[in-house]
Every structure is written in C-alpha cells, then in structure tokens.
Amino acid sequence: MKFAVIVFPGSNCDLDMYHAVKDELGEEAEYVWHDSKDLSSYDGILLPGGFSYGDYLRCGAIAQFSGVMDEVRKAAEAGKPVLGICNGFQILTEAGLLPGVLLRNKNLKFMCRTVGLKVENNNTLFTNEYEQGQEIQIPIAHGEGNYYCDDATYTHLKENNQIVFTYADDFNGSRNNIAGIINDRGNVLGMMPHPERAVSDLIGGKDGLALFRSIVKQWREAHVSHA
C-alpha cells in the first residue's frame, strides 16, 4: 500500500507519520508538497499535525485552499482512506470533508501529554484491529482541540456511529468528549490525538499502531488477490 504524506508550510508531524507507515509497517510512503496536482498514484492520504500556514485566521483555514486539497477531495470521493491528525483534522473540517469545528481548549492553553481514549466504533477501516470499547493511551499536543458541532450534527454523528474515539476525561471541552470522527461514507477520519506518536514501546507505547494496521488490512482485503 502506498501512502501520501501531505506537507504544508508549517507541518511538523510529517516525519512521525512517515516513520509510522514506512518503518513500523513496512509500507510505501512519500512526502507530497501542498501544491501537488495529482494524488492518483496513492492508495491512502495522510494529513499530519503541525501549524499549517502558521495557524493564521484559524487552524487549517488557509490550508484548505492549497492546491493539493482538490486532490484530497477527489481521493475521498473515490473511497480512498483519508486520515487527518490534529492540524490535519482541523484542515478536514475547514475543507468541509468532516463536520464541526475545532475551538480553543477550554482552559485556553496548549496541552501536551498522553491521554486515555475509548474506541467507540471498531467497525471502520481505521479501527478494525481494535476491540469495541477498548481503552488506549495516545499522546495529544494541541491548543485548539475542543471539538464543537451543533445539535443536529451531533445527533447525526451519534445515530450513524461516526464518533470513533472519545476522551476518557473532559480536559479540552470537546462536545461529549469527542476525539475523532469519520464521514458518512466511513473513509475519512479526523482525530486530534496523535497515533503516529504511539507506534513503538521505544517512544512510550504502541497503542496507535493498530490504527495504521487497520487501514492496511482493509486495503489488502479489498485489493490483494488471495488466489
């Protein structure tokens, strides 16, 4: 499986994303600059964390207009897995690929630590290697991770099992402790925690590795012949 790691001016988690895919999974990965006009050769699209365009206006507000985002939309429409982590999640909401918005943390401070997450839906292409209800430990590093949506959107997310991860504790103000959601089709995931920073015991734990394994497993089942 071949992944594109999208690099915006200000991205700073692209190396972590590349390492998770290339070194821990042994899959193909390439850095793709934000003005790329063609993502057709990639099987999966990864939008990393960081501070794209310095977070001016709002986090992800400028990045949504980057040339590569038209290609990200095409990939999503084609059913390819699209994963946005932290700033990548913010970009996906600004681009309209996921509902809601990420606001300032309720304490108005940048927060960086490992937190507990609950797997609310393991029947997705991103979570099939987890157990339903499994509690995992994943790092966070954000100042604007407070997920908000209106009542109608929340009801839709809940009824369609689009809430994939929730926080064990309310530390940033996110509505109903939402940490990650998928789109209606189930092939676009946005989450604020950083699974790419939890892929090896050497760096404090590997609870995030199953997310990347899930993507690859689903893709192989769909595209690799077992004959």
N, C-alpha and C positions, 0 to 999 in steps of 0.2 A: 504494500500500500504506500502511496506517495502523498506526502503532506506538504502544503504550502504554509510557511510561517510568515504572515504578513508583517512587514516592518514599516511603521510610521515614524516620522520625525518625533523623537521623544519616547519611543518604545524602549523599555528596559528589561522586559521579561522574555524577549525573543530567544535569547540564548538558553534560558531554562526550558522553554518549550521545545526547542530543537534538541536539547540533550535528552529530554524525556522520551521523545519519539525515536531519535537516531541511536542513542547509546543504551537506553534501558529496554526499548522494544526491538531494536534492530530493524526498524522500518526506514524507508526513504523520507528525507525531509530537505527542503530547500528554503532559504530566505528569499522572500519576494518583496521588492520595494513597492511603496504605496502608489506609485503611478503606473504599475503594470496594467496592461490592457488585455491580458489573456491568462486565465487560470484553468483552461480546459484540460491541460495535461495532468492536473492534480486530482486525487481521489478524495482528499479531505482538506478543509481550510481552517487554519488556526489563527485567531486574533489574540495577540498576547497583551499582558498588562503593561503599564507604564503611564506616561503623561503625554499622550499624543498631542502635538502642537502646543505643548506647554499647558494643556487644560484651559486654554483661553476660551472665553464666553461660557462654556460649560464643558465638562469632561465628555469628549467624544463628539462635540458639536461641530468642530471643524473637520475632523477625520471622516465624518460621514460623507463629505464632499470629495474625498480623494478619488482619483480615477479608478483605483482598484475596487472600490465599493460596488460599482456596477457589475463587476465580475463576481464579487461575493454574492450579490443578489441572484445572478444567473446560476451560480453553484447551488444556492439554497433552493431555487425554483426547480433545479434538476434533481433535487433529492439528495445531494451530497451532504455529508456531515459538516456542519459549521460550528466551531466551538469558540466562544468569546470569553476570556477570563479577565476579570477585574476591569481594566480600561477597555478591553475587548467587549465585555458585557455592556458597558456604557455606550460604546460605539454602535452595537447592535440595536439598542433601544433608540438611540438618536436617529439611526437609519431606518427605523420602522420595521426591522426584522423581528423584533421582540416587543411586547407591550410594556408599558410602565416607564419609570424613570428612576435614576439613582440620585438621591439627595445627599446633602451633607450628613455625616454621622450625627446622631442626636446630641452628643457631647461636644460637637464642633471641633473634634481633634482627629488627627491621623492616628490610626490604630494598627499595630503590627505585632501579631502573636499567633499562636496556634489555638484553634477553637474546635469545639465539637460540632459535627454535622450529623443530621439524620437523613438517611436515604428514604425519601418519601415515595419514590416510584422507581423500581428496579427493572421495569418492563420498557426500557428505552434503549436505543442503540448506544447510549453513553453510560448506562448503568447496569447492563445485564450481567456483569461479573460481580456485582454486589448482592447482598441479601436484602429483601424488603425490610425496612426498619433498622437496618444496620447503622451503628454509630461509628463514625470515623473521625480522625483527627487531621485537619488540614490547616495550613497557615493562611492568615489574612494579612493584607497590607493595603489599607485604603483610608481615604478621608471622606469619600463620597460613596459609601456602600449601603446607604439607607434606601432600600427598595420601596417605592411607592407606586400604587395604582388605584384607580377609582373602584367603587364597589362593584360595578358591572364587570369590570375586567377581572377583579379578584374572584368573583363568582364563576366566571368562565374558566379561569385557570384551575380553580378547585374542582369544578364538575368534570373537566376534561383531563384530570390528572397531569397537568402541565407543571405543577410545582414538584421539582425533582429533589431539591435539597432544602432543608431548613436548619437554622442555627439551634443549638441546644439551649442557648441563652439569648436574651434580648440585650445586646450590647451596643448596637448601632441604630436602632429604631426601625428596622425593616418591618414592613407590614406582615404580621403573623410570622415573623422570624424567617421570611423567605430569603434563601441564599442562592438559589438557582432555579431557572425555569426553562422550558422548551416551548417552541412554537406549536401551532395546531398540528402541523404535519409530523413533528417529532424529530426533525433532523437538524434543528438549530438550538443549541444550548448556550445560555449565558449564565455565568456564575461569578460571584465576587471572590470567593476563596481560591487559592492557588494550588490545584492538584499537581501541577508540574513541579512544584517545590516539595512534593511529598512522594518521591518515586524511588527512594533508596534509604535504607537504615543509616547509611553513612551521613545523611543530611537530616536525620531526626525522625524518619518514618517513611513508609511507602504506601499509605492508605490511598494516595491519589493515583497509583499506578493502574489500578483496576479500571479507572475511567478510560484511560488510553487503550488498555487491553480490550475493553468492551467495544470501542469503535472498530478496532482491527478485526475482532472476532465477527462482528456483524457484517463488515465489508467482505471478509473472506467467505462467509457462508453464502453471500449473495453473488460473488464474482469469481470464486475459485472453484473449478470443477473437481468433484471428488471421484471421478471415474478412474 
